[in-house]
Amino acid sequence: MNIYTKILTTRYYYLEHIKLIPPSWLALCHTSFLHTVNIFLIVLHFDFKVNFLGNQIFDIGVILLAVLLVGLHYLLVVKRKAFPERVKEISVNSFKLYDGIHLVYELFTISFYFYVYQMSPINFFYIVIALVALFLYRHFLTEK
């Protein structure tokens, strides 16, 4: 199992307790959303000539990209082997490591967002504190 699949499986592992949405879809949508935001920010930052599309078509394109990424993740990861089977293959001690890698990816995505939109760093600081606090809560105050 490659590292990307292990990170997705770790997301599933920590989202299993949420019963509103199936945890496998929640893990796929969360990761696909982060990828979509990164692609959107790269397009904005490097000023690709997408102005001719118009705002409405560009927005629809971003939504279609998110749906496409969810489908692609499903076909390449979940279709081959379900998440509950993959959870058994990963040692319990390494879940924290892979979740930490995902936290770093989230923080890079948010920092890139703040950089592209030239937002105040103090707001980024608050978001970092919140995400790290959730990470610490998930790993040290609650044991599965």
Beta strands, then each sheet from edge to edge (+ up, - down):
end
